[in-house]
Amino acid sequence: MQPNLFDLLGEDNPFKEQKANDYYWTLKDLANVSKNNKKVFSCFACGGGGSMGYKLAGYDVVGCCEIDPKMNEIYIQNNHPKHNFLMDIREFNKIPKKDLPKELFNLDILDGSPPCTTFSMAGQREKTWGKKKKFREGQVAQTLDDLSFVFIKTVEKLKPKVVVMENVEGLLNGNAWEYVKRIYKEFKAIGYVVNHWLLRGETMGVPQARHRVVFVAHKEQLHYPELKLCFNYEKVPYGKIKTLQGLKLSENRAKTRELLANVKYGENDLSNAHKRLYGKDSFFQSIVLYDDKVVPTIRAGAADYYRYGTFEQISQGDIITASTFPQDYNFGSSAISNVCYICGMSVPPIMIKRVATEIYKQWFSLEN
């Protein structure tokens, strides 16, 4: 076999793919992580995917702000925040500074993951921008497309050294690019230097093709060098993480079973099988999983993922590992729809661990 050119460069080769061995972990493992004495506060905390990523990188996550009562309860059970604010971030921004904990004004990182439904390429996008709607992300009527700018107001209030804000890939597409330009403009107006990256989970050691846009900003006066976020991890295929048995598809789902029996290797979903059998377009959201391919993005709204060559759905364990959530995470309910929702709504912890590790190495370590 022809050798790979990059392999000839030896072990010190900067282009050599790294192998991930940290996507399978437990909350108990956090006790063995070396601490770096850097503090983080998380906004739009959701299930704590970001918070757990910072903890895995050695940071102290001192608190959170989350609007959804049910999600906040789950966050508390798993992350035990010192300072917990169950409220709309707009309300958090109205709290007088004197009434907030002093350590929130001495943060190393302010983290934020504004809900991204309105920018998802699978959603209605422009039709929802600027309109109030009752989204599941908050259980109340609100606009979501402006939350990045509300979060920048939080940055202005707390004045952290560094800001990390992540969102969906769709933020970079089409008319949404106007939001990106405004994000840059508003960060600059409050004295922060910002840059953004499109990060792909499958190149970061995450067993899932999860793509996220990450903005990283820092105070202008800190004069940090240019941050480099380039990850080259070996892809982790589904066959390497899947549990022995998936969820058996019930006999009364005859049509889905028929489609699974007729799907051809390599087809991403059941739509082609449906077209062949019924002559109509449908079942685009019924995803097919292959042992030799990376799990596609885990969506919050459904658990319609099927193992190729079987009448089995993805298992809860598969979703947890593909999302790099801890194996002992308390989801409140083990129902696959609930596990899928929390993991689908949260950034994979290992993605944030990688980003947070590089921020420490390239910026914070220079201060020591």
N, C-alpha and C positions, 0 to 999 in steps of 0.2 A: 504494500500500500504506500502511496506517495506521502511522505511526511509533511505535516503542516509547517509552513515557513516560520511561524511564530514559535512553534515548539522547539525549533533549533536554537532559539536564543537562550534556552536554559531556564532554571528556576527563577532567576531575577528578571525574567522577561515581563515588562509592564503590560503587555498585551495578552498575557496568558489568562485564560478563564479561571476564576476562583470557584471553589466548590462550597456551597452553602451547607452548613451542618447545624444551623441554629433555628430553623423554622419549626421544629418540634420541641416544645418547651412547656413549663408549668409556672404558675404564679409563685410557687415555692422556690423556683430557681432564682428569683429576684434577690433573695437574701444573700446569694453568693456573688452578686455583681459588684465590682469595685465602684465606689462612688467618686464623682468628680467635683462635688460641692457646688454644682451649678443648679440654679432654680428655674423652674418652668411653671407657668400658669396656662391652662388650656381652656379656650373658648369653643363653643359648639362641641362639647366634649364627647357627645354621643356615647357609644359603648366603651370608649377609652382606648381605641386602637392607637391613636397618637400618643396618649399618656403612657401606655405600656411600652411603646417604642422608645420613648425618652428614658424610661426606667431601665430598659435593657441596655441602654447606652451609658448608664451611670448617673443620670440626672435625678434630681429631687423634684417631683411634680407636687407642688404645694397646694394646688386647688384647681377648681374648674367652674365654668358657667355653662349651664345646659337648660334649655327651655322645656323639654319633654319630661314630665314627672316620672313616667314609667322607665324611660331610658336613664334618667338621673338616679333612680333607685338601684338599677342594675350597676351603674357606674360606681356608686358608693359601695355596694357589696363587694366589688372586685378591686377597686382602687383606693378606697379609704382616704378620701381627700381631707386635708387639714382645713381648707376653706372651701365651702360648697355654696354656690349661688344658683338656686333653682329659679330661673327667670329669663325673660327675653333679654338679649344683650343690649337692646335699646334702653331697658330699665336699669341694667347694670351701669351703663354709661351715665345715668342720671344720679347715681349715688354720690353724695358729697365725698370728696377725697378724705376728709377727716374721719369718715365712717368706714373706710376700707382698711384692711390690715396693712401695716407699714411695709411688710415684706413684698407686697404687690407692686411697690414703687421701687423695688430693688431687684427686678427680675433679670435673669440672663437671657431667657427666651420667653416671649409671649407667643403661644401657639394658637392657631385658629383654623377650623375646617368649616367655613360657611356652607350650609346646605346647598346642594348642587343640582337639585331636580330640574330647575329651569334652564340649565345649560347642557343637560344630558342630550346627546344626539338621538337617544331613543324616545325623548319626550317631545313636548309641543314647543319648547324653546321660546321664540319671539312672541308667541301668542300669550305667554304668561308673564312677560317682563313688565314690571310696573303695576301689576294687578294684584290685589289682595285675594288670597285663596286659603282655604283651610288645608294645609299640607300636613301629612302625618308626622313630619319632622318636628312640629311644634304643637299640634293639637288645637291651634288657634288660627284665626284668619290673619295672614301676614303676607308681605312681599318678601321674596327670597333673593331676587336678582341684585338688590342693593346692599345685601348683608356684608359684602367685602368692604364697602365704604363705611358702613357702621362699625365694622371691626377696626378699620384704620382710625376711627375716632377713639376707640379703646386704646390703640397704640399711642395716640397723642396724649391720652390721659395718664397712662401708666409709664410711658417712656422706658420700655425695656431696652437692653443693649441690642438684642436681635429679635426679629420677628420671622416666624415661619407660618405661611398661609398656604393651604393646599385646596385644590378643587379638581373637577373633572376635565378630561382632555377636551371636551366640547367647548370649553372656555376660549380655546385658541382658534376655533373655527367660525367662519362666516361673520355675521354681524356682531358676534360676541367679542370680536377683537377690539371693538370700541371700549368695552369694559376694561380690557387689559391696559389700553393706553391711559384710561382714567386712573387705574390703580397706580401706574407709574407716576402720574402727575400728582396724585394726592399724597403718596409716600414722600415725594420730593418736597412738597409744600410743608410737611411737618419735620423736615430735616433728616430724612432717611434715604440711604442708597439702596436700591432694590434691583434684583435680577430674577429671572424665572427659568425653569427647566421643565421639560416634559420627561417624566421618569416612567420607566416600564418595569413593573414588578418582576417579570420573568428574567430580566437582566440583573436583578438585585438579589437573587436567591430566594424569591417568593414563588411558590408552586402555583402561580395564578397569573394570567395575563391581565394584570390590573394596571391601568395607565392613569397617572395623576399629574396635574400641573402643580408645581411647587414654587412659590415665591419666597425668597429669603431676602430680608432687608436688615440693615444695621445703621446705627446712628452715624451720621457723616463724620463727626469728630473723632470717631474711633480709628479711622484710616486702616481698616482691615484690608489685607490683600484680596485679590479677586478669588472668589470661592469657586472651586472646581468640583462638580458633581458628575463624575463619570464612573459608571459601575459595569463590570464585566463578569457576571457570575454565570456559571453553567446552568442551563435551563433544567428545571426539575419536572419531569413528565408525570402525568397522573398516575401511571402504573407504580411509581415509586412511593406514593403517599396513600393510595387508596386502602380502605379497610377490606377485610376478607369478603364481606357481604354488604351489598347495598340494600336499600329498601325495596322489598318485593312489590311489583306493580300488581294491583288487585285485578282479578279476573273481569270485573265489571267495566274496566277501562279497555274494552275490546278494540276500539279504534286506535288508541295509542299503541297497543300491543301489535296491531297489524302494521302500523307505520314502522315500528322498531324492527319488525321481521323483514321489512322491505328496504330499509335504509342501506345505502351503499357506503363502503369504507371511504372516509375522507369528507363526507358531507357534514357540514357544521351543525345542521339542525334537521328537523323532520319535514321541512317544507318541500324538498324535492320529492321525497317519498309520497307526500300528499298529492303533489302535482301529477305524479305518474299514476297513482291509483284513482284519483278523483277529478283530475283535470282542473283543480282550483288551487289558488295560492292560500296557504294557511300554515299554522304550526311553526312560524318563524322563531318563536320564543322557546320552543322545545329543543334544548341543546343536547348534542351528542358528545359524549366524552370518550377519548381514546387513550389507551395505556401509554402510547408513545408520543402523546402531545400534551402540552401544558393546559391545565384547566382554564377555560375562558373566564372572563370577568364574572364574579359572583354577584348577581343582581339582588337588590333588597326585596323586590316585589314578587319574586317567584322562586320556586325550587324545582323547576322543570328541567332537570339535568339527568340524562339517561346514559347508562353504561352501554357502549357499543357491544352488540352480539348477545345481549341479555335482555330480560324483562325486569331490570332493576333500575331504580333511581339512585342518585348520589346519596351517600349516607351523611348523617350529622357529623360524624368524625371526619369525613372527607372535606366537608365545608370548613370545619374548624382548622384543619391543617393547611388547606389551600389558602386560607385567609391569615395564616400564621398567628391565630389566636391561641392562648394557652390552653392546654388540654384540660385543665381543671377550672376553667372559667365558668362562673355561674350565670347561665342565660335566663334564669327565672323559670323558663319552661324549655323542655328538651324537644318540643315539637319542631320538626324540620323547618317549617315556615318561620318560626321565631328565630332559630339559629341563623337561617339565611338572611333574615331582615337585619339583625344586629351586625352580622359580618359584612353584609352588603352595604350598610350605611357607614361603616367604619373603614378608615384607611388601615391596611395591613400593618401591624406593629413593626415588622421587620423592615418595611420601607422607611418608616420614620427613624428606626434605629440606625439605618445606614446614613441617612441625612444628618441626624444628630451627632453621630460619631465623626463625620467629616467636619462639621461646624466646630466641634471641640478641637480636633487635630489641627485644622487650618487657621482657626481664630482664637479660641479661648486658651489653648495651650501656650500661645505666645505671651499671654499675660502673666504666666506663672514664673 
